[in-house]
Amino acid sequence: MAVKKKAAEGQKSGGTVKVKWVVSFISCTDDMRQTIRGLGLRRMHQVVEREDTPSVRGMIHKVRHLVEVVE
């Protein structure tokens, strides 16, 4: 039980992650474009806040060279 509490304390409060789109997807494949749009990003340098779930983390990982996670 104590191990689970410590793991939960290490996460951000609120369970969200902020993602910023920083590199254009001009030469990227269609699935990367759809991933950017799926994250809710519409414009360059836009910041969106999403729930910190494994599916969102996977989307961020897929386009990690195009976005950055904002603290």
PQR file with spaces between the fields and no chain letter, atoms N, CA, C, O and H, PARSE charges and radii, in Angstrom:
ATOM       1  N    MET     1       0.813   -1.196    0.000 -0.4000 1.5000
ATOM       2  CA   MET     1       0.000    0.000    0.000 -0.0000 2.0000
ATOM       3  C    MET     1       0.856    1.260    0.000  0.5500 1.7000
ATOM       4  O    MET     1       0.541    2.211   -0.715 -0.5500 1.4000
ATOM       5  N    ALA     2       1.915    1.291    0.772 -0.4000 1.5000
ATOM       6  CA   ALA     2       2.755    2.483    0.839 -0.0000 2.0000
ATOM       7  C    ALA     2       3.445    2.749   -0.488  0.5500 1.7000
ATOM       8  O    ALA     2       3.692    3.902   -0.842 -0.5500 1.4000
ATOM       9  H    ALA     2       2.171    0.518    1.353  0.4000 1.0000
ATOM      10  N    VAL     3       3.755    1.694   -1.220 -0.4000 1.5000
ATOM      11  CA   VAL     3       4.408    1.861   -2.514 -0.0000 2.0000
ATOM      12  C    VAL     3       3.459    2.541   -3.499  0.5500 1.7000
ATOM      13  O    VAL     3       3.886    3.406   -4.264 -0.5500 1.4000
ATOM      14  H    VAL     3       3.554    0.758   -0.932  0.4000 1.0000
ATOM      15  N    LYS     4       2.196    2.169   -3.493 -0.4000 1.5000
ATOM      16  CA   LYS     4       1.221    2.773   -4.398 -0.0000 2.0000
ATOM      17  C    LYS     4       1.022    4.248   -4.093  0.5500 1.7000
ATOM      18  O    LYS     4       0.879    5.055   -5.012 -0.5500 1.4000
ATOM      19  H    LYS     4       1.849    1.466   -2.871  0.4000 1.0000
ATOM      20  N    LYS     5       1.010    4.610   -2.823 -0.4000 1.5000
ATOM      21  CA   LYS     5       0.840    6.013   -2.452 -0.0000 2.0000
ATOM      22  C    LYS     5       2.010    6.856   -2.939  0.5500 1.7000
ATOM      23  O    LYS     5       1.812    7.966   -3.432 -0.5500 1.4000
ATOM      24  H    LYS     5       1.126    3.955   -2.077  0.4000 1.0000
ATOM      25  N    LYS     6       3.230    6.337   -2.807 -0.4000 1.5000
ATOM      26  CA   LYS     6       4.399    7.082   -3.260 -0.0000 2.0000
ATOM      27  C    LYS     6       4.386    7.261   -4.770  0.5500 1.7000
ATOM      28  O    LYS     6       4.784    8.311   -5.274 -0.5500 1.4000
ATOM      29  H    LYS     6       3.391    5.434   -2.407  0.4000 1.0000
ATOM      30  N    ALA     7       3.932    6.243   -5.496 -0.4000 1.5000
ATOM      31  CA   ALA     7       3.861    6.353   -6.949 -0.0000 2.0000
ATOM      32  C    ALA     7       2.833    7.408   -7.353  0.5500 1.7000
ATOM      33  O    ALA     7       3.052    8.153   -8.308 -0.5500 1.4000
ATOM      34  H    ALA     7       3.609    5.390   -5.087  0.4000 1.0000
ATOM      35  N    ALA     8       1.732    7.472   -6.643 -0.4000 1.5000
ATOM      36  CA   ALA     8       0.699    8.453   -6.967 -0.0000 2.0000
ATOM      37  C    ALA     8       1.161    9.870   -6.644  0.5500 1.7000
ATOM      38  O    ALA     8       0.779   10.815   -7.334 -0.5500 1.4000
ATOM      39  H    ALA     8       1.554    6.867   -5.867  0.4000 1.0000
ATOM      40  N    GLU     9       1.973   10.030   -5.610 -0.4000 1.5000
ATOM      41  CA   GLU     9       2.460   11.353   -5.250 -0.0000 2.0000
ATOM      42  C    GLU     9       3.430   11.910   -6.282  0.5500 1.7000
ATOM      43  O    GLU     9       3.554   13.128   -6.410 -0.5500 1.4000
ATOM      44  H    GLU     9       2.283    9.262   -5.050  0.4000 1.0000
ATOM      45  N    GLY    10       4.116   11.049   -7.018 -0.4000 1.5000
ATOM      46  CA   GLY    10       5.070   11.484   -8.014 -0.0000 2.0000
ATOM      47  C    GLY    10       4.420   12.054   -9.263  0.5500 1.7000
ATOM      48  O    GLY    10       5.069   12.770  -10.026 -0.5500 1.4000
ATOM      49  H    GLY    10       4.016   10.060   -6.913  0.4000 1.0000
ATOM      50  N    GLN    11       3.138   11.745   -9.485 -0.4000 1.5000
ATOM      51  CA   GLN    11       2.447   12.254  -10.660 -0.0000 2.0000
ATOM      52  C    GLN    11       1.991   13.681  -10.427  0.5500 1.7000
ATOM      53  O    GLN    11       1.923   14.155   -9.293 -0.5500 1.4000
ATOM      54  H    GLN    11       2.610   11.164   -8.866  0.4000 1.0000
ATOM      55  N    LYS    12       1.677   14.366  -11.543 -0.4000 1.5000
ATOM      56  CA   LYS    12       1.186   15.731  -11.444 -0.0000 2.0000
ATOM      57  C    LYS    12      -0.196   15.742  -10.822  0.5500 1.7000
ATOM      58  O    LYS    12      -0.979   14.810  -11.007 -0.5500 1.4000
ATOM      59  H    LYS    12       1.733   13.981  -12.465  0.4000 1.0000
ATOM      60  N    SER    13      -0.491   16.797  -10.086 -0.4000 1.5000
ATOM      61  CA   SER    13      -1.818   16.927   -9.520 -0.0000 2.0000
ATOM      62  C    SER    13      -2.790   17.270  -10.638  0.5500 1.7000
ATOM      63  O    SER    13      -2.475   18.084  -11.507 -0.5500 1.4000
ATOM      64  H    SER    13       0.145   17.554   -9.935  0.4000 1.0000
ATOM      65  N    GLY    14      -3.947   16.667  -10.624 -0.4000 1.5000
ATOM      66  CA   GLY    14      -4.931   16.915  -11.655 -0.0000 2.0000
ATOM      67  C    GLY    14      -4.901   15.886  -12.763  0.5500 1.7000
ATOM      68  O    GLY    14      -5.895   15.740  -13.475 -0.5500 1.4000
ATOM      69  H    GLY    14      -4.202   16.006   -9.919  0.4000 1.0000
ATOM      70  N    GLY    15      -3.812   15.171  -12.942 -0.4000 1.5000
ATOM      71  CA   GLY    15      -3.730   14.126  -13.947 -0.0000 2.0000
ATOM      72  C    GLY    15      -3.804   14.630  -15.368  0.5500 1.7000
ATOM      73  O    GLY    15      -4.409   13.984  -16.223 -0.5500 1.4000
ATOM      74  H    GLY    15      -3.004   15.290  -12.364  0.4000 1.0000
ATOM      75  N    THR    16      -3.190   15.788  -15.640 -0.4000 1.5000
ATOM      76  CA   THR    16      -3.208   16.325  -16.994 -0.0000 2.0000
ATOM      77  C    THR    16      -1.791   16.568  -17.482  0.5500 1.7000
ATOM      78  O    THR    16      -0.845   16.635  -16.697 -0.5500 1.4000
ATOM      79  H    THR    16      -2.698   16.313  -14.945  0.4000 1.0000
ATOM      80  N    VAL    17      -1.666   16.700  -18.797 -0.4000 1.5000
ATOM      81  CA   VAL    17      -0.382   16.981  -19.414 -0.0000 2.0000
ATOM      82  C    VAL    17      -0.614   18.068  -20.464  0.5500 1.7000
ATOM      83  O    VAL    17      -1.595   18.019  -21.207 -0.5500 1.4000
ATOM      84  H    VAL    17      -2.434   16.646  -19.435  0.4000 1.0000
ATOM      85  N    LYS    18       0.280   19.039  -20.522 -0.4000 1.5000
ATOM      86  CA   LYS    18       0.176   20.115  -21.504 -0.0000 2.0000
ATOM      87  C    LYS    18       1.118   19.820  -22.659  0.5500 1.7000
ATOM      88  O    LYS    18       2.297   19.534  -22.450 -0.5500 1.4000
ATOM      89  H    LYS    18       1.076   19.079  -19.918  0.4000 1.0000
ATOM      90  N    VAL    19       0.595   19.890  -23.878 -0.4000 1.5000
ATOM      91  CA   VAL    19       1.348   19.558  -25.076 -0.0000 2.0000
ATOM      92  C    VAL    19       1.394   20.791  -25.966  0.5500 1.7000
ATOM      93  O    VAL    19       0.377   21.450  -26.183 -0.5500 1.4000
ATOM      94  H    VAL    19      -0.363   20.122  -24.048  0.4000 1.0000
ATOM      95  N    LYS    20       2.585   21.100  -26.481 -0.4000 1.5000
ATOM      96  CA   LYS    20       2.760   22.241  -27.381 -0.0000 2.0000
ATOM      97  C    LYS    20       3.298   21.741  -28.711  0.5500 1.7000
ATOM      98  O    LYS    20       4.242   20.951  -28.754 -0.5500 1.4000
ATOM      99  H    LYS    20       3.411   20.565  -26.306  0.4000 1.0000
ATOM     100  N    TRP    21       2.688   22.207  -29.800 -0.4000 1.5000
ATOM     101  CA   TRP    21       3.118   21.837  -31.148 -0.0000 2.0000
ATOM     102  C    TRP    21       4.198   22.814  -31.582  0.5500 1.7000
ATOM     103  O    TRP    21       3.932   24.012  -31.679 -0.5500 1.4000
ATOM     104  H    TRP    21       1.922   22.848  -29.765  0.4000 1.0000
ATOM     105  N    VAL    22       5.431   22.326  -31.850 -0.4000 1.5000
ATOM     106  CA   VAL    22       6.559   23.216  -32.120 -0.0000 2.0000
ATOM     107  C    VAL    22       7.190   23.041  -33.502  0.5500 1.7000
ATOM     108  O    VAL    22       7.876   23.952  -33.965 -0.5500 1.4000
ATOM     109  H    VAL    22       5.647   21.353  -31.771  0.4000 1.0000
ATOM     110  N    VAL    23       6.986   21.903  -34.182 -0.4000 1.5000
ATOM     111  CA   VAL    23       7.602   21.661  -35.492 -0.0000 2.0000
ATOM     112  C    VAL    23       6.498   21.328  -36.487  0.5500 1.7000
ATOM     113  O    VAL    23       5.579   20.574  -36.167 -0.5500 1.4000
ATOM     114  H    VAL    23       6.429   21.163  -33.807  0.4000 1.0000
ATOM     115  N    SER    24       6.582   21.881  -37.684 -0.4000 1.5000
ATOM     116  CA   SER    24       5.571   21.658  -38.708 -0.0000 2.0000
ATOM     117  C    SER    24       5.541   20.200  -39.154  0.5500 1.7000
ATOM     118  O    SER    24       6.550   19.498  -39.095 -0.5500 1.4000
ATOM     119  H    SER    24       7.329   22.493  -37.945  0.4000 1.0000
ATOM     120  N    PHE    25       4.370   19.759  -39.600 -0.4000 1.5000
ATOM     121  CA   PHE    25       4.243   18.392  -40.086 -0.0000 2.0000
ATOM     122  C    PHE    25       4.182   18.324  -41.614  0.5500 1.7000
ATOM     123  O    PHE    25       3.586   17.400  -42.167 -0.5500 1.4000
ATOM     124  H    PHE    25       3.550   20.330  -39.647  0.4000 1.0000
ATOM     125  N    ILE    26       4.781   19.278  -42.286 -0.4000 1.5000
ATOM     126  CA   ILE    26       4.717   19.355  -43.749 -0.0000 2.0000
ATOM     127  C    ILE    26       5.226   18.074  -44.411  0.5500 1.7000
ATOM     128  O    ILE    26       4.577   17.577  -45.332 -0.5500 1.4000
ATOM     129  H    ILE    26       5.265   20.029  -41.837  0.4000 1.0000
ATOM     130  N    SER    27       6.337   17.534  -43.988 -0.4000 1.5000
ATOM     131  CA   SER    27       6.895   16.341  -44.637 -0.0000 2.0000
ATOM     132  C    SER    27       6.559   15.050  -43.900  0.5500 1.7000
ATOM     133  O    SER    27       7.214   14.031  -44.121 -0.5500 1.4000
ATOM     134  H    SER    27       6.864   17.938  -43.240  0.4000 1.0000
ATOM     135  N    CYS    28       5.557   15.070  -43.034 -0.4000 1.5000
ATOM     136  CA   CYS    28       5.207   13.884  -42.256 -0.0000 2.0000
ATOM     137  C    CYS    28       4.118   13.073  -42.942  0.5500 1.7000
ATOM     138  O    CYS    28       3.441   13.548  -43.854 -0.5500 1.4000
ATOM     139  H    CYS    28       5.025   15.897  -42.854  0.4000 1.0000
ATOM     140  N    THR    29       3.970   11.851  -42.485 -0.4000 1.5000
ATOM     141  CA   THR    29       2.962   10.961  -43.048 -0.0000 2.0000
ATOM     142  C    THR    29       1.570   11.357  -42.544  0.5500 1.7000
ATOM     143  O    THR    29       1.433   12.121  -41.588 -0.5500 1.4000
ATOM     144  H    THR    29       4.520   11.465  -41.745  0.4000 1.0000
ATOM     145  N    ASP    30       0.547   10.823  -43.207 -0.4000 1.5000
ATOM     146  CA   ASP    30      -0.833   11.158  -42.861 -0.0000 2.0000
ATOM     147  C    ASP    30      -1.195   10.718  -41.444  0.5500 1.7000
ATOM     148  O    ASP    30      -1.953   11.403  -40.758 -0.5500 1.4000
ATOM     149  H    ASP    30       0.658   10.203  -43.984  0.4000 1.0000
ATOM     150  N    ASP    31      -0.653    9.573  -41.000 -0.4000 1.5000
ATOM     151  CA   ASP    31      -1.000    9.131  -39.655 -0.0000 2.0000
ATOM     152  C    ASP    31      -0.417   10.053  -38.589  0.5500 1.7000
ATOM     153  O    ASP    31      -1.018   10.213  -37.527 -0.5500 1.4000
ATOM     154  H    ASP    31      -0.037    9.017  -41.558  0.4000 1.0000
ATOM     155  N    MET    32       0.726   10.656  -38.844 -0.4000 1.5000
ATOM     156  CA   MET    32       1.279   11.636  -37.903 -0.0000 2.0000
ATOM     157  C    MET    32       0.436   12.903  -37.894  0.5500 1.7000
ATOM     158  O    MET    32       0.225   13.502  -36.839 -0.5500 1.4000
ATOM     159  H    MET    32       1.214   10.526  -39.707  0.4000 1.0000
ATOM     160  N    ARG    33      -0.046   13.312  -39.057 -0.4000 1.5000
ATOM     161  CA   ARG    33      -0.934   14.479  -39.134 -0.0000 2.0000
ATOM     162  C    ARG    33      -2.215   14.224  -38.347  0.5500 1.7000
ATOM     163  O    ARG    33      -2.689   15.095  -37.618 -0.5500 1.4000
ATOM     164  H    ARG    33       0.125   12.825  -39.913  0.4000 1.0000
ATOM     165  N    GLN    34      -2.765   13.033  -38.498 -0.4000 1.5000
ATOM     166  CA   GLN    34      -3.982   12.684  -37.776 -0.0000 2.0000
ATOM     167  C    GLN    34      -3.743   12.609  -36.276  0.5500 1.7000
ATOM     168  O    GLN    34      -4.636   12.929  -35.491 -0.5500 1.4000
ATOM     169  H    GLN    34      -2.380   12.325  -39.090  0.4000 1.0000
ATOM     170  N    THR    35      -2.557   12.195  -35.871 -0.4000 1.5000
ATOM     171  CA   THR    35      -2.228   12.149  -34.448 -0.0000 2.0000
ATOM     172  C    THR    35      -2.155   13.549  -33.865  0.5500 1.7000
ATOM     173  O    THR    35      -2.653   13.790  -32.765 -0.5500 1.4000
ATOM     174  H    THR    35      -1.832   11.935  -36.508  0.4000 1.0000
ATOM     175  N    ILE    36      -1.535   14.483  -34.598 -0.4000 1.5000
ATOM     176  CA   ILE    36      -1.481   15.876  -34.151 -0.0000 2.0000
ATOM     177  C    ILE    36      -2.895   16.428  -33.994  0.5500 1.7000
ATOM     178  O    ILE    36      -3.214   17.063  -32.989 -0.5500 1.4000
ATOM     179  H    ILE    36      -1.131   14.287  -35.491  0.4000 1.0000
ATOM     180  N    ARG    37      -3.738   16.182  -34.994 -0.4000 1.5000
ATOM     181  CA   ARG    37      -5.123   16.657  -34.934 -0.0000 2.0000
ATOM     182  C    ARG    37      -5.887   15.962  -33.814  0.5500 1.7000
ATOM     183  O    ARG    37      -6.726   16.575  -33.155 -0.5500 1.4000
ATOM     184  H    ARG    37      -3.479   15.667  -35.811  0.4000 1.0000
ATOM     185  N    GLY    38      -5.592   14.675  -33.599 -0.4000 1.5000
ATOM     186  CA   GLY    38      -6.246   13.924  -32.535 -0.0000 2.0000
ATOM     187  C    GLY    38      -5.910   14.438  -31.151  0.5500 1.7000
ATOM     188  O    GLY    38      -6.715   14.317  -30.227 -0.5500 1.4000
ATOM     189  H    GLY    38      -4.909   14.177  -34.134  0.4000 1.0000
ATOM     190  N    LEU    39      -4.737   15.006  -31.003 -0.4000 1.5000
ATOM     191  CA   LEU    39      -4.362   15.626  -29.730 -0.0000 2.0000
ATOM     192  C    LEU    39      -5.083   16.952  -29.526  0.5500 1.7000
ATOM     193  O    LEU    39      -5.048   17.516  -28.432 -0.5500 1.4000
ATOM     194  H    LEU    39      -4.084   15.104  -31.754  0.4000 1.0000
ATOM     195  N    GLY    40      -5.735   17.451  -30.569 -0.4000 1.5000
ATOM     196  CA   GLY    40      -6.472   18.705  -30.451 -0.0000 2.0000
ATOM     197  C    GLY    40      -5.676   19.914  -30.876  0.5500 1.7000
ATOM     198  O    GLY    40      -6.104   21.044  -30.640 -0.5500 1.4000
ATOM     199  H    GLY    40      -5.763   16.993  -31.458  0.4000 1.0000
ATOM     200  N    LEU    41      -4.534   19.710  -31.495 -0.4000 1.5000
ATOM     201  CA   LEU    41      -3.691   20.820  -31.929 -0.0000 2.0000
ATOM     202  C    LEU    41      -4.132   21.289  -33.308  0.5500 1.7000
ATOM     203  O    LEU    41      -4.274   20.482  -34.226 -0.5500 1.4000
ATOM     204  H    LEU    41      -4.186   18.792  -31.686  0.4000 1.0000
ATOM     205  N    ARG    42      -4.348   22.580  -33.454 -0.4000 1.5000
ATOM     206  CA   ARG    42      -4.820   23.159  -34.708 -0.0000 2.0000
ATOM     207  C    ARG    42      -3.795   24.098  -35.334  0.5500 1.7000
ATOM     208  O    ARG    42      -3.740   24.222  -36.557 -0.5500 1.4000
ATOM     209  H    ARG    42      -4.232   23.236  -32.709  0.4000 1.0000
ATOM     210  N    ARG    43      -2.987   24.757  -34.516 -0.4000 1.5000
ATOM     211  CA   ARG    43      -2.013   25.739  -34.997 -0.0000 2.0000
ATOM     212  C    ARG    43      -0.659   25.475  -34.356  0.5500 1.7000
ATOM     213  O    ARG    43      -0.558   24.879  -33.284 -0.5500 1.4000
ATOM     214  H    ARG    43      -3.032   24.656  -33.522  0.4000 1.0000
ATOM     215  N    MET    44       0.371   25.935  -35.041 -0.4000 1.5000
ATOM     216  CA   MET    44       1.724   25.843  -34.484 -0.0000 2.0000
ATOM     217  C    MET    44       1.790   26.676  -33.198  0.5500 1.7000
ATOM     218  O    MET    44       1.134   27.713  -33.092 -0.5500 1.4000
ATOM     219  H    MET    44       0.289   26.419  -35.913  0.4000 1.0000
ATOM     220  N    HIS    45       2.563   26.230  -32.248 -0.4000 1.5000
ATOM     221  CA   HIS    45       2.800   26.888  -30.959 -0.0000 2.0000
ATOM     222  C    HIS    45       1.544   26.971  -30.099  0.5500 1.7000
ATOM     223  O    HIS    45       1.486   27.750  -29.148 -0.5500 1.4000
ATOM     224  H    HIS    45       3.096   25.388  -32.333  0.4000 1.0000
ATOM     225  N    GLN    46       0.558   26.179  -30.431 -0.4000 1.5000
ATOM     226  CA   GLN    46      -0.641   26.094  -29.604 -0.0000 2.0000
ATOM     227  C    GLN    46      -0.372   25.107  -28.470  0.5500 1.7000
ATOM     228  O    GLN    46       0.298   24.093  -28.667 -0.5500 1.4000
ATOM     229  H    GLN    46       0.605   25.546  -31.204  0.4000 1.0000
ATOM     230  N    VAL    47      -0.893   25.407  -27.295 -0.4000 1.5000
ATOM     231  CA   VAL    47      -0.747   24.529  -26.142 -0.0000 2.0000
ATOM     232  C    VAL    47      -2.125   24.007  -25.773  0.5500 1.7000
ATOM     233  O    VAL    47      -3.063   24.787  -25.610 -0.5500 1.4000
ATOM     234  H    VAL    47      -1.437   26.231  -27.136  0.4000 1.0000
ATOM     235  N    VAL    48      -2.254   22.690  -25.638 -0.4000 1.5000
ATOM     236  CA   VAL    48      -3.504   22.070  -25.204 -0.0000 2.0000
ATOM     237  C    VAL    48      -3.228   21.240  -23.958  0.5500 1.7000
ATOM     238  O    VAL    48      -2.117   20.751  -23.751 -0.5500 1.4000
ATOM     239  H    VAL    48      -1.492   22.056  -25.770  0.4000 1.0000
ATOM     240  N    GLU    49      -4.244   21.093  -23.145 -0.4000 1.5000
ATOM     241  CA   GLU    49      -4.130   20.301  -21.927 -0.0000 2.0000
ATOM     242  C    GLU    49      -4.996   19.063  -22.085  0.5500 1.7000
ATOM     243  O    GLU    49      -6.194   19.167  -22.346 -0.5500 1.4000
ATOM     244  H    GLU    49      -5.147   21.490  -23.313  0.4000 1.0000
ATOM     245  N    ARG    50      -4.399   17.901  -21.928 -0.4000 1.5000
ATOM     246  CA   ARG    50      -5.091   16.622  -22.092 -0.0000 2.0000
ATOM     247  C    ARG    50      -4.931   15.791  -20.826  0.5500 1.7000
ATOM     248  O    ARG    50      -4.018   16.014  -20.030 -0.5500 1.4000
ATOM     249  H    ARG    50      -3.425   17.816  -21.715  0.4000 1.0000
ATOM     250  N    GLU    51      -5.840   14.825  -20.653 -0.4000 1.5000
ATOM     251  CA   GLU    51      -5.718   13.900  -19.531 -0.0000 2.0000
ATOM     252  C    GLU    51      -4.459   13.058  -19.706  0.5500 1.7000
ATOM     253  O    GLU    51      -4.088   12.702  -20.824 -0.5500 1.4000
ATOM     254  H    GLU    51      -6.581   14.644  -21.300  0.4000 1.0000
ATOM     255  N    ASP    52      -3.815   12.749  -18.600 -0.4000 1.5000
ATOM     256  CA   ASP    52      -2.592   11.954  -18.633 -0.0000 2.0000
ATOM     257  C    ASP    52      -2.964   10.471  -18.614  0.5500 1.7000
ATOM     258  O    ASP    52      -2.949    9.826  -17.566 -0.5500 1.4000
ATOM     259  H    ASP    52      -4.117   13.039  -17.692  0.4000 1.0000
ATOM     260  N    THR    53      -3.297    9.946  -19.794 -0.4000 1.5000
ATOM     261  CA   THR    53      -3.674    8.545  -19.928 -0.0000 2.0000
ATOM     262  C    THR    53      -2.655    7.838  -20.818  0.5500 1.7000
ATOM     263  O    THR    53      -1.913    8.499  -21.544 -0.5500 1.4000
ATOM     264  H    THR    53      -3.308   10.471  -20.646  0.4000 1.0000
ATOM     265  N    PRO    54      -2.608    6.524  -20.773 -0.5600 1.5000
ATOM     266  CA   PRO    54      -1.665    5.804  -21.638  0.2800 2.0000
ATOM     267  C    PRO    54      -1.899    6.063  -23.123  0.5500 1.7000
ATOM     268  O    PRO    54      -0.940    6.087  -23.895 -0.5500 1.4000
ATOM     269  N    SER    55      -3.140    6.255  -23.540 -0.4000 1.5000
ATOM     270  CA   SER    55      -3.399    6.493  -24.962 -0.0000 2.0000
ATOM     271  C    SER    55      -2.864    7.856  -25.395  0.5500 1.7000
ATOM     272  O    SER    55      -2.315    7.985  -26.489 -0.5500 1.4000
ATOM     273  H    SER    55      -3.919    6.236  -22.914  0.4000 1.0000
ATOM     274  N    VAL    56      -3.016    8.861  -24.558 -0.4000 1.5000
ATOM     275  CA   VAL    56      -2.487   10.193  -24.877 -0.0000 2.0000
ATOM     276  C    VAL    56      -0.967   10.161  -24.851  0.5500 1.7000
ATOM     277  O    VAL    56      -0.325   10.772  -25.706 -0.5500 1.4000
ATOM     278  H    VAL    56      -3.462    8.757  -23.669  0.4000 1.0000
ATOM     279  N    ARG    57      -0.383    9.464  -23.892 -0.4000 1.5000
ATOM     280  CA   ARG    57       1.076    9.330  -23.845 -0.0000 2.0000
ATOM     281  C    ARG    57       1.601    8.633  -25.098  0.5500 1.7000
ATOM     282  O    ARG    57       2.667    8.990  -25.601 -0.5500 1.4000
ATOM     283  H    ARG    57      -0.904    8.967  -23.198  0.4000 1.0000
ATOM     284  N    GLY    58       0.865    7.641  -25.608 -0.4000 1.5000
ATOM     285  CA   GLY    58       1.262    6.963  -26.828 -0.0000 2.0000
ATOM     286  C    GLY    58       1.206    7.878  -28.038  0.5500 1.7000
ATOM     287  O    GLY    58       2.060    7.807  -28.922 -0.5500 1.4000
ATOM     288  H    GLY    58      -0.001    7.351  -25.199  0.4000 1.0000
ATOM     289  N    MET    59       0.189    8.746  -28.074 -0.4000 1.5000
ATOM     290  CA   MET    59       0.086    9.706  -29.168 -0.0000 2.0000
ATOM     291  C    MET    59       1.245   10.689  -29.119  0.5500 1.7000
ATOM     292  O    MET    59       1.828   11.019  -30.152 -0.5500 1.4000
ATOM     293  H    MET    59      -0.505    8.804  -27.356  0.4000 1.0000
ATOM     294  N    ILE    60       1.579   11.156  -27.928 -0.4000 1.5000
ATOM     295  CA   ILE    60       2.705   12.076  -27.773 -0.0000 2.0000
ATOM     296  C    ILE    60       3.998   11.400  -28.200  0.5500 1.7000
ATOM     297  O    ILE    60       4.844   12.017  -28.848 -0.5500 1.4000
ATOM     298  H    ILE    60       1.105   10.889  -27.089  0.4000 1.0000
ATOM     299  N    HIS    61       4.151   10.131  -27.835 -0.4000 1.5000
ATOM     300  CA   HIS    61       5.362    9.391  -28.203 -0.0000 2.0000
ATOM     301  C    HIS    61       5.486    9.237  -29.718  0.5500 1.7000
ATOM     302  O    HIS    61       6.588    9.285  -30.264 -0.5500 1.4000
ATOM     303  H    HIS    61       3.464    9.630  -27.309  0.4000 1.0000
ATOM     304  N    LYS    62       4.358    9.053  -30.386 -0.4000 1.5000
ATOM     305  CA   LYS    62       4.373    8.859  -31.838 -0.0000 2.0000
ATOM     306  C    LYS    62       4.864   10.101  -32.569  0.5500 1.7000
ATOM     307  O    LYS    62       5.539    9.989  -33.593 -0.5500 1.4000
ATOM     308  H    LYS    62       3.463    9.014  -29.942  0.4000 1.0000
ATOM     309  N    VAL    63       4.534   11.283  -32.058 -0.4000 1.5000
ATOM     310  CA   VAL    63       4.921   12.538  -32.717 -0.0000 2.0000
ATOM     311  C    VAL    63       5.869   13.339  -31.816  0.5500 1.7000
ATOM     312  O    VAL    63       5.825   14.569  -31.798 -0.5500 1.4000
ATOM     313  H    VAL    63       3.986   11.374  -31.226  0.4000 1.0000
ATOM     314  N    ARG    64       6.717   12.639  -31.077 -0.4000 1.5000
ATOM     315  CA   ARG    64       7.600   13.285  -30.102 -0.0000 2.0000
ATOM     316  C    ARG    64       8.582   14.261  -30.733  0.5500 1.7000
ATOM     317  O    ARG    64       9.091   15.151  -30.052 -0.5500 1.4000
ATOM     318  H    ARG    64       6.753   11.640  -31.091  0.4000 1.0000
ATOM     319  N    HIS    65       8.856   14.105  -32.031 -0.4000 1.5000
ATOM     320  CA   HIS    65       9.765   15.026  -32.709 -0.0000 2.0000
ATOM     321  C    HIS    65       9.052   16.291  -33.175  0.5500 1.7000
ATOM     322  O    HIS    65       9.701   17.225  -33.646 -0.5500 1.4000
ATOM     323  H    HIS    65       8.442   13.383  -32.585  0.4000 1.0000
ATOM     324  N    LEU    66       7.727   16.334  -33.049 -0.4000 1.5000
ATOM     325  CA   LEU    66       6.955   17.493  -33.474 -0.0000 2.0000
ATOM     326  C    LEU    66       6.383   18.304  -32.309  0.5500 1.7000
ATOM     327  O    LEU    66       6.047   19.476  -32.476 -0.5500 1.4000
ATOM     328  H    LEU    66       7.200   15.575  -32.666  0.4000 1.0000
ATOM     329  N    VAL    67       6.272   17.690  -31.141 -0.4000 1.5000
ATOM     330  CA   VAL    67       5.649   18.357  -29.989 -0.0000 2.0000
ATOM     331  C    VAL    67       6.603   18.347  -28.799  0.5500 1.7000
ATOM     332  O    VAL    67       7.609   17.637  -28.792 -0.5500 1.4000
ATOM     333  H    VAL    67       6.545   16.737  -31.005  0.4000 1.0000
ATOM     334  N    GLU    68       6.266   19.143  -27.805 -0.4000 1.5000
ATOM     335  CA   GLU    68       6.988   19.097  -26.540 -0.0000 2.0000
ATOM     336  C    GLU    68       5.974   19.166  -25.416  0.5500 1.7000
ATOM     337  O    GLU    68       4.910   19.767  -25.560 -0.5500 1.4000
ATOM     338  H    GLU    68       5.449   19.720  -27.811  0.4000 1.0000
ATOM     339  N    VAL    69       6.312   18.547  -24.298 -0.4000 1.5000
ATOM     340  CA   VAL    69       5.464   18.576  -23.117 -0.0000 2.0000
ATOM     341  C    VAL    69       5.867   19.780  -22.284  0.5500 1.7000
ATOM     342  O    VAL    69       7.031   19.930  -21.915 -0.5500 1.4000
ATOM     343  H    VAL    69       7.177   18.059  -24.181  0.4000 1.0000
ATOM     344  N    VAL    70       4.893   20.640  -21.988 -0.4000 1.5000
ATOM     345  CA   VAL    70       5.143   21.881  -21.258 -0.0000 2.0000
ATOM     346  C    VAL    70       4.900   21.613  -19.777  0.5500 1.7000
ATOM     347  O    VAL    70       3.924   20.961  -19.408 -0.5500 1.4000
ATOM     348  H    VAL    70       3.947   20.517  -22.287  0.4000 1.0000
ATOM     349  N    GLU    71       5.778   22.111  -18.946 -0.4000 1.5000
ATOM     350  CA   GLU    71       5.620   21.948  -17.489 -0.0000 2.0000
ATOM     351  C    GLU    71       4.577   22.884  -16.949  0.5500 1.7000
ATOM     352  O    GLU    71       4.313   22.887  -15.747 -0.5500 1.4000
ATOM     353  H    GLU    71       6.571   22.641  -19.246  0.4000 1.0000
